[in-house]
């Protein structure tokens, strides 16, 4: 069974920090499927955007718990996800992040 690129890379993460990483350090941040490995992320980014990937760092972010003010019980409102920070070869860029400031 083959996994498509769109099953691996869910969406780009566009924040102030990811914009800084893209402009200064040539690193791009993606939300990825929770079952993928570094090699799968690397091949997915290389095939989708036609760039050379130098390194992939993966971070598992836990779910955030929020309190309900009425019943004082913990209510989980956001689920956890996996984030991949992809470092590209010098001179390569991904056009999805261009022009976002």
ZASE-757548 format. One record per residue: residue in three letters; chain; x, y, z of N, C-alpha, C, CB in turn. Coordinates in steps of 0.05 Angstrom, whole numbers, plus 5000, padded with zeros to 4 digits. Atoms other than C-alpha are relative to their C-alpha. Glycine has a CB too. Layout:
<site residuo="ALA" cadena="A" n_X="X" n_Y="Y" n_Z="Z" ca_X="X" ca_Y="Y" ca_Z="Z" c_X="X" c_Y="Y" c_Z="Z" cb_X="X" cb_Y="Y" cb_Z="Z"/>
...
This chain:
<site residuo="UNK" cadena="A" n_X="5017" n_Y="4977" n_Z="5000" ca_X="5000" ca_Y="5000" ca_Z="5000" c_X="5018" c_Y="5025" c_Z="5000" cb_X="4981" cb_Y="5000" cb_Z="5024"/>
<site residuo="UNK" cadena="A" n_X="4984" n_Y="4975" n_Z="5001" ca_X="5029" ca_Y="5067" ca_Z="4980" c_X="4984" c_Y="5023" c_Z="5012" cb_X="5007" cb_Y="5006" cb_Z="4970"/>
<site residuo="UNK" cadena="A" n_X="5012" n_Y="4976" n_Z="4987" ca_X="5015" ca_Y="5131" ca_Z="5017" c_X="5006" c_Y="5024" c_Z="4981" cb_X="5011" cb_Y="5005" cb_Z="5029"/>
<site residuo="UNK" cadena="A" n_X="4996" n_Y="4977" n_Z="5018" ca_X="5004" ca_Y="5193" ca_Z="4975" c_X="5013" c_Y="5023" c_Z="5016" cb_X="4974" cb_Y="5009" cb_Z="4987"/>
<site residuo="UNK" cadena="A" n_X="4987" n_Y="4977" n_Z="4988" ca_X="5039" ca_Y="5259" ca_Z="4988" c_X="4980" c_Y="5016" c_Z="5017" cb_X="5011" cb_Y="5019" cb_Z="4978"/>
<site residuo="UNK" cadena="A" n_X="5021" n_Y="4985" n_Z="4986" ca_X="4973" ca_Y="5290" ca_Z="5011" c_X="4992" c_Y="4986" c_Z="5026" cb_X="4976" cb_Y="5005" cb_Z="4983"/>
<site residuo="UNK" cadena="A" n_X="5005" n_Y="5014" n_Z="4975" ca_X="4965" ca_Y="5236" ca_Z="5064" c_X="5022" c_Y="5005" c_Z="5020" cb_X="4997" cb_Y="4970" cb_Z="4995"/>
<site residuo="UNK" cadena="A" n_X="4977" n_Y="4995" n_Z="4983" ca_X="5034" ca_Y="5251" ca_Z="5092" c_X="5000" c_Y="5029" c_Z="5010" cb_X="5026" cb_Y="4994" cb_Z="4986"/>
<site residuo="UNK" cadena="A" n_X="4999" n_Y="4971" n_Z="4994" ca_X="5034" ca_Y="5328" ca_Z="5089" c_X="4971" c_Y="5010" c_Z="5002" cb_X="5016" cb_Y="5016" cb_Z="4979"/>
<site residuo="UNK" cadena="A" n_X="5027" n_Y="4990" n_Z="4997" ca_X="4969" ca_Y="5354" ca_Z="5118" c_X="4997" c_Y="5029" c_Z="4992" cb_X="4991" cb_Y="4997" cb_Z="5029"/>
<site residuo="UNK" cadena="A" n_X="5002" n_Y="4972" n_Z="5007" ca_X="4980" ca_Y="5429" ca_Z="5115" c_X="5026" c_Y="5014" c_Z="5008" cb_X="4976" cb_Y="5013" cb_Z="5013"/>
<site residuo="UNK" cadena="A" n_X="4978" n_Y="4984" n_Z="4990" ca_X="5035" ca_Y="5481" ca_Z="5121" c_X="4992" c_Y="5016" c_Z="5024" cb_X="5011" cb_Y="5019" cb_Z="4978"/>
<site residuo="UNK" cadena="A" n_X="5005" n_Y="4985" n_Z="4976" ca_X="5040" ca_Y="5515" ca_Z="5188" c_X="5011" c_Y="5028" c_Z="4995" cb_X="5013" cb_Y="4987" cb_Z="5026"/>
<site residuo="UNK" cadena="A" n_X="4992" n_Y="4972" n_Z="5005" ca_X="5042" ca_Y="5591" ca_Z="5177" c_X="4996" c_Y="5016" c_Z="5025" cb_X="4984" cb_Y="5012" cb_Z="4976"/>
<site residuo="UNK" cadena="A" n_X="5000" n_Y="4983" n_Z="4976" ca_X="5059" ca_Y="5629" ca_Z="5240" c_X="5023" c_Y="5020" c_Z="4997" cb_X="5002" cb_Y="4983" cb_Z="5026"/>
<site residuo="UNK" cadena="A" n_X="4977" n_Y="4981" n_Z="5000" ca_X="5108" ca_Y="5685" ca_Z="5257" c_X="5026" c_Y="4985" c_Z="5002" cb_X="4997" cb_Y="5020" cb_Z="5023"/>
<site residuo="UNK" cadena="A" n_X="4975" n_Y="5015" n_Z="4996" ca_X="5160" ca_Y="5635" ca_Z="5279" c_X="5007" c_Y="4984" c_Z="4974" cb_X="4997" cb_Y="4981" cb_Z="5024"/>
<site residuo="UNK" cadena="A" n_X="4994" n_Y="5015" n_Z="5025" ca_X="5153" ca_Y="5591" ca_Z="5216" c_X="5007" c_Y="5019" c_Z="4978" cb_X="4975" cb_Y="4983" cb_Z="4992"/>
<site residuo="UNK" cadena="A" n_X="4992" n_Y="4981" n_Z="5020" ca_X="5157" ca_Y="5653" ca_Z="5173" c_X="5029" c_Y="5009" c_Z="5004" cb_X="4982" cb_Y="5025" cb_Z="5000"/>
<site residuo="UNK" cadena="A" n_X="4972" n_Y="4994" n_Z="4994" ca_X="5222" ca_Y="5672" ca_Z="5208" c_X="5019" c_Y="4978" c_Z="4992" cb_X="5003" cb_Y="5006" cb_Z="5030"/>
<site residuo="UNK" cadena="A" n_X="4983" n_Y="5023" n_Z="5007" ca_X="5250" ca_Y="5602" ca_Z="5199" c_X="5003" c_Y="4998" c_Z="4970" cb_X="4988" cb_Y="4974" cb_Z="5011"/>
<site residuo="UNK" cadena="A" n_X="4998" n_Y="5002" n_Z="5029" ca_X="5233" ca_Y="5604" ca_Z="5125" c_X="5018" c_Y="5021" c_Z="4988" cb_X="4972" cb_Y="5002" cb_Z="4988"/>
<site residuo="UNK" cadena="A" n_X="4984" n_Y="4978" n_Z="5011" ca_X="5266" ca_Y="5671" ca_Z="5112" c_X="5029" c_Y="4999" c_Z="5008" cb_X="4988" cb_Y="5026" cb_Z="5007"/>
<site residuo="UNK" cadena="A" n_X="4972" n_Y="4999" n_Z="4989" ca_X="5328" ca_Y="5665" ca_Z="5156" c_X="5015" c_Y="4974" c_Z="4998" cb_X="4999" cb_Y="5010" cb_Z="5028"/>
<site residuo="UNK" cadena="A" n_X="4986" n_Y="5026" n_Z="4997" ca_X="5344" ca_Y="5591" ca_Z="5163" c_X="4993" c_Y="4980" c_Z="4978" cb_X="4994" cb_Y="4988" cb_Z="5026"/>
<site residuo="UNK" cadena="A" n_X="5008" n_Y="5017" n_Z="5022" ca_X="5311" ca_Y="5561" ca_Z="5100" c_X="4987" c_Y="4974" c_Z="5011" cb_X="5025" cb_Y="4993" cb_Z="4983"/>
<site residuo="UNK" cadena="A" n_X="5015" n_Y="5022" n_Z="4988" ca_X="5267" ca_Y="5516" ca_Z="5144" c_X="4970" c_Y="5004" c_Z="4996" cb_X="5008" cb_Y="4996" cb_Z="5030"/>
<site residuo="UNK" cadena="A" n_X="5029" n_Y="4998" n_Z="5005" ca_X="5194" ca_Y="5501" ca_Z="5129" c_X="4986" c_Y="4981" c_Z="5019" cb_X="4993" cb_Y="4994" cb_Z="4971"/>
<site residuo="UNK" cadena="A" n_X="5014" n_Y="5015" n_Z="4980" ca_X="5142" ca_Y="5475" ca_Z="5178" c_X="4974" c_Y="4989" c_Z="4988" cb_X="4994" cb_Y="5017" cb_Z="5025"/>
<site residuo="UNK" cadena="A" n_X="5024" n_Y="5013" n_Z="5009" ca_X="5087" ca_Y="5425" ca_Z="5161" c_X="4987" c_Y="4984" c_Z="5022" cb_X="5006" cb_Y="4982" cb_Z="4976"/>
<site residuo="UNK" cadena="A" n_X="5014" n_Y="5019" n_Z="4983" ca_X="5033" ca_Y="5389" ca_Z="5200" c_X="4998" c_Y="4974" c_Z="4984" cb_X="4971" cb_Y="5011" cb_Z="5008"/>
<site residuo="UNK" cadena="A" n_X="4999" n_Y="5025" n_Z="5014" ca_X="5041" ca_Y="5316" ca_Z="5182" c_X="4982" c_Y="4979" c_Z="5014" cb_X="5029" cb_Y="4990" cb_Z="4998"/>
<site residuo="UNK" cadena="A" n_X="5015" n_Y="5022" n_Z="4989" ca_X="5004" ca_Y="5251" ca_Z="5193" c_X="5015" c_Y="4988" c_Z="5024" cb_X="4995" cb_Y="4978" cb_Z="4979"/>
<site residuo="UNK" cadena="A" n_X="4988" n_Y="5009" n_Z="4975" ca_X="5017" ca_Y="5220" ca_Z="5262" c_X="5016" c_Y="4974" c_Z="4996" cb_X="4980" cb_Y="4997" cb_Z="5021"/>
<site residuo="UNK" cadena="A" n_X="4987" n_Y="5026" n_Z="5003" ca_X="5042" ca_Y="5154" ca_Z="5233" c_X="5025" c_Y="5000" c_Z="4982" cb_X="4981" cb_Y="4980" cb_Z="4988"/>
<site residuo="UNK" cadena="A" n_X="4979" n_Y="4999" n_Z="5019" ca_X="5096" ca_Y="5178" ca_Z="5185" c_X="5027" c_Y="5003" c_Z="5013" cb_X="4996" cb_Y="5024" cb_Z="4980"/>
<site residuo="UNK" cadena="A" n_X="4972" n_Y="4999" n_Z="4991" ca_X="5172" ca_Y="5175" ca_Z="5192" c_X="5014" c_Y="5023" c_Z="4986" cb_X="5014" cb_Y="4974" cb_Z="4995"/>
<site residuo="UNK" cadena="A" n_X="4984" n_Y="4979" n_Z="5012" ca_X="5227" ca_Y="5224" ca_Z="5175" c_X="5005" c_Y="4995" c_Z="4970" cb_X="5027" cb_Y="5003" cb_Z="5015"/>
<site residuo="UNK" cadena="A" n_X="4995" n_Y="5007" n_Z="5028" ca_X="5243" ca_Y="5188" ca_Z="5110" c_X="4975" c_Y="5005" c_Z="4983" cb_X="5009" cb_Y="4971" cb_Z="4997"/>
<site residuo="UNK" cadena="A" n_X="5025" n_Y="4996" n_Z="5016" ca_X="5170" ca_Y="5190" ca_Z="5087" c_X="4995" c_Y="5030" c_Z="4997" cb_X="4977" cb_Y="4987" cb_Z="5014"/>
<site residuo="UNK" cadena="A" n_X="5003" n_Y="4971" n_Z="5002" ca_X="5167" ca_Y="5265" ca_Z="5102" c_X="5020" c_Y="5011" c_Z="4980" cb_X="5003" cb_Y="5014" cb_Z="5027"/>
<site residuo="UNK" cadena="A" n_X="4979" n_Y="4991" n_Z="5019" ca_X="5232" ca_Y="5276" ca_Z="5064" c_X="4992" c_Y="4994" c_Z="4971" cb_X="5027" cb_Y="4987" cb_Z="5007"/>
<site residuo="UNK" cadena="A" n_X="5007" n_Y="5007" n_Z="5027" ca_X="5209" ca_Y="5239" ca_Z="5002" c_X="4975" c_Y="5015" c_Z="4991" cb_X="4996" cb_Y="4970" cb_Z="4997"/>
<site residuo="UNK" cadena="A" n_X="5025" n_Y="4985" n_Z="5007" ca_X="5140" ca_Y="5273" ca_Z="5004" c_X="5006" c_Y="5029" c_Z="4993" cb_X="4980" cb_Y="4999" cb_Z="5023"/>
<site residuo="UNK" cadena="A" n_X="4993" n_Y="4972" n_Z="5006" ca_X="5170" ca_Y="5343" ca_Z="5006" c_X="5016" c_Y="5002" c_Z="4975" cb_X="5015" cb_Y="5013" cb_Z="5024"/>
<site residuo="UNK" cadena="A" n_X="4983" n_Y="4999" n_Z="5024" ca_X="5221" ca_Y="5327" ca_Z="4952" c_X="4983" c_Y="4995" c_Z="4975" cb_X="5022" cb_Y="4979" cb_Z="5002"/>
<site residuo="UNK" cadena="A" n_X="5017" n_Y="5005" n_Z="5023" ca_X="5168" ca_Y="5299" ca_Z="4905" c_X="4979" c_Y="5021" c_Z="4995" cb_X="4987" cb_Y="4973" cb_Z="5002"/>
<site residuo="UNK" cadena="A" n_X="5021" n_Y="4980" n_Z="5004" ca_X="5115" ca_Y="5351" ca_Z="4918" c_X="5010" c_Y="5027" c_Z="4991" cb_X="4985" cb_Y="5004" cb_Z="5027"/>
<site residuo="UNK" cadena="A" n_X="4990" n_Y="4973" n_Z="5006" ca_X="5158" ca_Y="5414" ca_Z="4913" c_X="5025" c_Y="5000" c_Z="4984" cb_X="5004" cb_Y="5014" cb_Z="5026"/>
<site residuo="UNK" cadena="A" n_X="4976" n_Y="5002" n_Z="5017" ca_X="5219" ca_Y="5389" ca_Z="4872" c_X="5023" c_Y="5016" c_Z="5013" cb_X="4994" cb_Y="5011" cb_Z="4972"/>
<site residuo="UNK" cadena="A" n_X="4978" n_Y="4988" n_Z="4986" ca_X="5270" ca_Y="5411" ca_Z="4924" c_X="5018" c_Y="4978" c_Z="5013" cb_X="4990" cb_Y="5020" cb_Z="5022"/>
<site residuo="UNK" cadena="A" n_X="4982" n_Y="5019" n_Z="4986" ca_X="5329" ca_Y="5378" ca_Z="4960" c_X="4998" c_Y="5005" c_Z="5030" cb_X="5030" cb_Y="5004" cb_Z="4990"/>
<site residuo="UNK" cadena="A" n_X="5003" n_Y="4998" n_Z="4971" ca_X="5317" ca_Y="5364" ca_Z="5034" c_X="5026" c_Y="4992" c_Z="5013" cb_X="4977" cb_Y="4983" cb_Z="5010"/>
<site residuo="UNK" cadena="A" n_X="4975" n_Y="5006" n_Z="4986" ca_X="5378" ca_Y="5366" ca_Z="5080" c_X="4994" c_Y="4985" c_Z="5026" cb_X="5015" cb_Y="5026" cb_Z="5006"/>
<site residuo="UNK" cadena="A" n_X="5006" n_Y="5012" n_Z="4974" ca_X="5345" ca_Y="5349" ca_Z="5147" c_X="4971" c_Y="5003" c_Z="5006" cb_X="5018" cb_Y="5014" cb_Z="5022"/>
<site residuo="UNK" cadena="A" n_X="5028" n_Y="5000" n_Z="4991" ca_X="5277" ca_Y="5333" ca_Z="5178" c_X="5000" c_Y="4996" c_Z="5030" cb_X="4983" cb_Y="4979" cb_Z="4985"/>
<site residuo="UNK" cadena="A" n_X="5004" n_Y="5002" n_Z="4971" ca_X="5261" ca_Y="5346" ca_Z="5251" c_X="4970" c_Y="4996" c_Z="5005" cb_X="5011" cb_Y="5025" cb_Z="5016"/>
<site residuo="UNK" cadena="A" n_X="5028" n_Y="5006" n_Z="4994" ca_X="5195" ca_Y="5318" ca_Z="5279" c_X="4994" c_Y="5005" c_Z="5029" cb_X="4993" cb_Y="4971" cb_Z="4992"/>
<site residuo="UNK" cadena="A" n_X="5009" n_Y="4993" n_Z="4973" ca_X="5158" ca_Y="5344" ca_Z="5340" c_X="4972" c_Y="4989" c_Z="5004" cb_X="5002" cb_Y="5030" cb_Z="5005"/>
<site residuo="UNK" cadena="A" n_X="5027" n_Y="5009" n_Z="4992" ca_X="5099" ca_Y="5309" ca_Z="5373" c_X="4988" c_Y="5020" c_Z="5020" cb_X="5000" cb_Y="4972" cb_Z="5012"/>
<site residuo="UNK" cadena="A" n_X="5012" n_Y="4980" n_Z="4982" ca_X="5054" ca_Y="5363" ca_Z="5403" c_X="4976" c_Y="4987" c_Z="5014" cb_X="4991" cb_Y="5025" cb_Z="4984"/>
<site residuo="UNK" cadena="A" n_X="5022" n_Y="5013" n_Z="4985" ca_X="5007" ca_Y="5339" ca_Z="5458" c_X="4974" c_Y="5016" c_Z="4997" cb_X="5007" cb_Y="4997" cb_Z="5029"/>
<site residuo="UNK" cadena="A" n_X="5026" n_Y="4987" n_Z="5000" ca_X="4933" ca_Y="5355" ca_Z="5463" c_X="5000" c_Y="5021" c_Z="5022" cb_X="4977" cb_Y="4979" cb_Z="5003"/>
<site residuo="UNK" cadena="A" n_X="5002" n_Y="4979" n_Z="4980" ca_X="4916" ca_Y="5418" ca_Z="5501" c_X="4973" c_Y="4997" c_Z="5015" cb_X="5002" cb_Y="5028" cb_Z="4987"/>
<site residuo="UNK" cadena="A" n_X="5024" n_Y="5003" n_Z="4983" ca_X="4867" ca_Y="5412" ca_Z="5559" c_X="4991" c_Y="5028" c_Z="5009" cb_X="5006" cb_Y="4982" cb_Z="5025"/>
<site residuo="UNK" cadena="A" n_X="5012" n_Y="4975" n_Z="4991" ca_X="4820" ca_Y="5469" ca_Z="5576" c_X="4979" c_Y="4994" c_Z="5022" cb_X="4988" cb_Y="5016" cb_Z="4976"/>
<site residuo="UNK" cadena="A" n_X="5020" n_Y="5004" n_Z="4979" ca_X="4777" ca_Y="5477" ca_Z="5638" c_X="4973" c_Y="5011" c_Z="4992" cb_X="5010" cb_Y="5013" cb_Z="5026"/>
<site residuo="UNK" cadena="A" n_X="5027" n_Y="4990" n_Z="5003" ca_X="4703" ca_Y="5484" ca_Z="5635" c_X="4994" c_Y="5017" c_Z="5025" cb_X="4979" cb_Y="4977" cb_Z="4997"/>
<site residuo="UNK" cadena="A" n_X="5003" n_Y="4982" n_Z="4978" ca_X="4686" ca_Y="5544" ca_Z="5679" c_X="4975" c_Y="4993" c_Z="5017" cb_X="4997" cb_Y="5028" cb_Z="4991"/>
<site residuo="UNK" cadena="A" n_X="5024" n_Y="5006" n_Z="4984" ca_X="4618" ca_Y="5518" ca_Z="5701" c_X="5003" c_Y="4975" c_Z="5017" cb_X="4976" cb_Y="4996" cb_Z="4981"/>
<site residuo="UNK" cadena="A" n_X="4999" n_Y="5025" n_Z="4985" ca_X="4632" ca_Y="5446" ca_Z="5722" c_X="5028" c_Y="4995" c_Z="5011" cb_X="4992" cb_Y="4978" cb_Z="4982"/>
<site residuo="UNK" cadena="A" n_X="4972" n_Y="5003" n_Z="4991" ca_X="4707" ca_Y="5454" ca_Z="5737" c_X="5013" c_Y="4974" c_Z="4991" cb_X="5001" cb_Y="5001" cb_Z="5030"/>
<site residuo="UNK" cadena="A" n_X="4988" n_Y="5025" n_Z="5011" ca_X="4722" ca_Y="5392" ca_Z="5696" c_X="5018" c_Y="5007" c_Z="4977" cb_X="4978" cb_Y="4980" cb_Z="4992"/>
<site residuo="UNK" cadena="A" n_X="4983" n_Y="4996" n_Z="5023" ca_X="4776" ca_Y="5385" ca_Z="5644" c_X="4986" c_Y="4991" c_Z="4975" cb_X="5027" cb_Y="4984" cb_Z="5004"/>
<site residuo="UNK" cadena="A" n_X="5012" n_Y="5006" n_Z="5026" ca_X="4751" ca_Y="5386" ca_Z="5573" c_X="5021" c_Y="5003" c_Z="4979" cb_X="4975" cb_Y="5018" cb_Z="4994"/>
<site residuo="UNK" cadena="A" n_X="4980" n_Y="4998" n_Z="5022" ca_X="4798" ca_Y="5370" ca_Z="5516" c_X="4987" c_Y="5012" c_Z="4976" cb_X="5012" cb_Y="4972" cb_Z="4993"/>
<site residuo="UNK" cadena="A" n_X="5012" n_Y="4986" n_Z="5023" ca_X="4784" ca_Y="5418" ca_Z="5460" c_X="5017" c_Y="4998" c_Z="4975" cb_X="4996" cb_Y="5029" cb_Z="5007"/>
<site residuo="UNK" cadena="A" n_X="4983" n_Y="5002" n_Z="5023" ca_X="4844" ca_Y="5409" ca_Z="5415" c_X="5016" c_Y="4974" c_Z="5001" cb_X="5019" cb_Y="5024" cb_Z="4997"/>
<site residuo="UNK" cadena="A" n_X="4986" n_Y="5025" n_Z="5000" ca_X="4876" ca_Y="5344" ca_Z="5394" c_X="5030" c_Y="5005" c_Z="4994" cb_X="4989" cb_Y="4980" cb_Z="4979"/>
<site residuo="UNK" cadena="A" n_X="4971" n_Y="4998" n_Z="5006" ca_X="4951" ca_Y="5332" ca_Z="5390" c_X="5006" c_Y="4994" c_Z="4971" cb_X="5016" cb_Y="4982" cb_Z="5018"/>
<site residuo="UNK" cadena="A" n_X="4993" n_Y="5005" n_Z="5028" ca_X="4987" ca_Y="5330" ca_Z="5324" c_X="5031" c_Y="4999" c_Z="4998" cb_X="4990" cb_Y="5022" cb_Z="4981"/>
<site residuo="UNK" cadena="A" n_X="4971" n_Y="5002" n_Z="5005" ca_X="5056" ca_Y="5318" ca_Z="5294" c_X="5008" c_Y="5022" c_Z="4980" cb_X="5006" cb_Y="4971" cb_Z="4988"/>
<site residuo="UNK" cadena="A" n_X="4991" n_Y="4977" n_Z="5016" ca_X="5096" ca_Y="5375" ca_Z="5264" c_X="5028" c_Y="4993" c_Z="4990" cb_X="5001" cb_Y="5026" cb_Z="5017"/>
<site residuo="UNK" cadena="A" n_X="4974" n_Y="5006" n_Z="5012" ca_X="5156" ca_Y="5368" ca_Z="5217" c_X="5013" c_Y="5026" c_Z="4991" cb_X="4997" cb_Y="4981" cb_Z="4976"/>
<site residuo="UNK" cadena="A" n_X="4985" n_Y="4977" n_Z="5008" ca_X="5209" ca_Y="5422" ca_Z="5208" c_X="5020" c_Y="4989" c_Z="4979" cb_X="5014" cb_Y="5014" cb_Z="5024"/>
<site residuo="UNK" cadena="A" n_X="4984" n_Y="5010" n_Z="5022" ca_X="5243" ca_Y="5411" ca_Z="5140" c_X="5020" c_Y="5021" c_Z="4993" cb_X="4982" cb_Y="4993" cb_Z="4976"/>
<site residuo="UNK" cadena="A" n_X="4979" n_Y="4983" n_Z="5008" ca_X="5310" ca_Y="5442" ca_Z="5125" c_X="5008" c_Y="4994" c_Z="4971" cb_X="5025" cb_Y="4998" cb_Z="5018"/>
<site residuo="UNK" cadena="A" n_X="4993" n_Y="5004" n_Z="5028" ca_X="5324" ca_Y="5453" ca_Z="5051" c_X="5028" c_Y="5008" c_Z="4993" cb_X="4980" cb_Y="5016" cb_Z="4982"/>
<site residuo="UNK" cadena="A" n_X="4974" n_Y="4992" n_Z="5009" ca_X="5388" ca_Y="5459" ca_Z="5012" c_X="5000" c_Y="5030" c_Z="4994" cb_X="5007" cb_Y="4983" cb_Z="4974"/>
<site residuo="UNK" cadena="A" n_X="4998" n_Y="4971" n_Z="5005" ca_X="5414" ca_Y="5530" ca_Z="5004" c_X="4993" c_Y="5006" c_Z="4972" cb_X="5029" cb_Y="5009" cb_Z="5006"/>
<site residuo="UNK" cadena="A" n_X="5009" n_Y="4992" n_Z="5027" ca_X="5381" ca_Y="5564" ca_Z="4945" c_X="4972" c_Y="4989" c_Z="4993" cb_X="5020" cb_Y="4991" cb_Z="4980"/>
<site residuo="UNK" cadena="A" n_X="5026" n_Y="5011" n_Z="5005" ca_X="5318" ca_Y="5521" ca_Z="4946" c_X="4979" c_Y="5015" c_Z="5017" cb_X="4999" cb_Y="4970" cb_Z="5006"/>
<site residuo="UNK" cadena="A" n_X="5021" n_Y="4988" n_Z="4985" ca_X="5251" ca_Y="5549" ca_Z="4968" c_X="4974" c_Y="4987" c_Z="4992" cb_X="4998" cb_Y="5031" cb_Z="4996"/>
<site residuo="UNK" cadena="A" n_X="5026" n_Y="5011" n_Z="5005" ca_X="5178" ca_Y="5527" ca_Z="4972" c_X="4981" c_Y="5024" c_Z="4995" cb_X="4989" cb_Y="4983" cb_Z="5023"/>
<site residuo="UNK" cadena="A" n_X="5016" n_Y="4977" n_Z="5007" ca_X="5130" ca_Y="5575" ca_Z="4937" c_X="4975" c_Y="5004" c_Z="5016" cb_X="4993" cb_Y="4999" cb_Z="4971"/>
<site residuo="UNK" cadena="A" n_X="5024" n_Y="4998" n_Z="4984" ca_X="5073" ca_Y="5561" ca_Z="4985" c_X="5004" c_Y="5022" c_Z="5022" cb_X="4993" cb_Y="4974" cb_Z="5014"/>
<site residuo="UNK" cadena="A" n_X="4994" n_Y="4981" n_Z="4979" ca_X="5108" ca_Y="5604" ca_Z="5038" c_X="5009" c_Y="5027" c_Z="4990" cb_X="5022" cb_Y="4988" cb_Z="5017"/>
<site residuo="UNK" cadena="A" n_X="4991" n_Y="4975" n_Z="5010" ca_X="5130" ca_Y="5660" ca_Z="4992" c_X="4978" c_Y="5021" c_Z="5001" cb_X="5010" cb_Y="4997" cb_Z="4971"/>
<site residuo="UNK" cadena="A" n_X="5019" n_Y="4978" n_Z="4999" ca_X="5096" ca_Y="5727" ca_Z="5002" c_X="4983" c_Y="5001" c_Z="5025" cb_X="4983" cb_Y="4999" cb_Z="4977"/>
<site residuo="UNK" cadena="A" n_X="5015" n_Y="5000" n_Z="4975" ca_X="5068" ca_Y="5709" ca_Z="5071" c_X="5016" c_Y="5016" c_Z="5021" cb_X="4994" cb_Y="4971" cb_Z="5010"/>
<site residuo="UNK" cadena="A" n_X="4985" n_Y="4985" n_Z="4979" ca_X="5088" ca_Y="5762" ca_Z="5122" c_X="4982" c_Y="5009" c_Z="5022" cb_X="5012" cb_Y="5025" cb_Z="4987"/>
